[in-house]
């Protein structure tokens, strides 16, 4: 029983960050209809920004986090302006290829600058874990859970309570009508991509100190993000949040009770199962943002 | 002029376009110079390259084993520079052709192929991981090129009948045999295994389990983790709840650091012993902090106690050179293998008298090199007629306490 509780705690922590990854991708997928292959690299980028800010610039750990989010936001906006906007009218295949090319270029750039050896990020939290009866959880992971929850709530409020969010949802429903209503579609697209990328960077910045930072870390994260988006339905933020926790649960229980070697395969298995039984996602009442 | 008219006619051009033909003819003429110069450069360059002896180095510089592979390559470079400073071999300088196998078996085989066919190296050192080396082995038979194995520990490498393999690192069965002595002192009763899910990890679990059972110690769970896995909390939670008092962990330094941190976060209280020689304990101490205290490690080198190594003078030289180049001291526990590997190859080339695969392979059986971890002499291992070479390095047990390394007598 205590082992199960421990798995549950692990699941909560991981689920929060997976949810961040998923929300970012589902926004971009849902609103812009772009298969964002650079999502994983933004995750990696966020982690490396944490590394630079904490270790090479010597800043405070808690200050580094918003910096990483902002950096992700800027990079996302840059990608949208430079790569996606000129391709606005083209078919989905061209955009996909361009995104893949950008992914390879950015990942190779990271590899070239920081090398292939993994880096560890020092944290200000104590090493000794918080012990609650039979379960233990490290302070760092509790912080990660808290920060992820905060960001999820903030994103939800942004989408559902602000004018920008309203414009985003309108654009998602019908781009032309929204444009006729005075929504600046160009701005919406750039904002969406930037927000999605900043969430990926945030997830990377939070998980970087938990694990280690290396150039290919985003590849697996991207696959899991796609699994979550498929699970939750395109453009469905609540679905993405729940999907994130379901994936984390499947991984923890799968690794703990079925086979530890197949932990990361759980994401793939979920994609297959959902596509077979409920292709629009578990929570798709209709395809909508919010 | 006639020629130009003829050319213009041939191309069906109008009058007044002779200028175009003239310009194009001038251009093609000057363009013909470029390939000629290029050809001359390649020939001359090729001739210049024949002045060096190439040694292929097939190591993981990115991916899960990037830290270890980089250490080995840097150690190899120290050996190459040392040899070149003394005049090289057979009057020529040695040149290391280093390629990254990305911690991936398919890449390792592709890299070996590239080194042999494109760079024309007569001998290779590699490929760090057991699964990587096993993937390369068929290529060695295909191209009849010898390889010195510097790190891999799977028993399969020297027992499947590949006469092009010469290994200087200990197979996991030797590690297990060396560990037999300490088992009584530690009073082990029941152990669990947490190993990396490839030939190295699974081979270690097999060899150590066999040894444990012979000594009457029961073996509990054998959990695995993918080489790229970052989160082992599930496996650790499972093992935390068993009735064993010891866990044996086999993987490389990055994953070990993660395991120690996650184990500490879970309140894991069992005794931890690691195997494989790729632990780089100083890196673990630096990155896992207090979580590393009380853990024990089977290693194949003692850079902290140079006088206890079989060849103190060479050890001191190597460590001094390593520090001089500004590398992290933690890497010494693995980089010495790159150093010894290149020195072994150099000795074989010297003995062979020429830098050719067949001659080098024959010479490898005859050399004796004073390695940093014992004498390197290859003995036959594996099926008759297709034996591989295996040398007999030492294995040591160290313990981390209070952020420092102590040696335990085996």
Interface residues (C-beta under 8 A of the other chain):
Chain A: X2 X3 X6 X7 X10 X14 X111 X115 X116 X117 X118 X120 X127 X128 X129 X131 X136 X137 X138 X140 X141 X211 X212 X214 X215 X216 X217 X220 X251 X252 X255 X256 X260 X261 X263 X264
Chain B: X61 X62 X63 X66 X67 X70 X100 X197 X223 X224 X225 X226 X228 X229 X230 X231 X232 X233 X234 X235 X237 X238 X240 X241 X254 X257 X258 X261 X264 X265 X266 X267 X287 X289 X290 X291
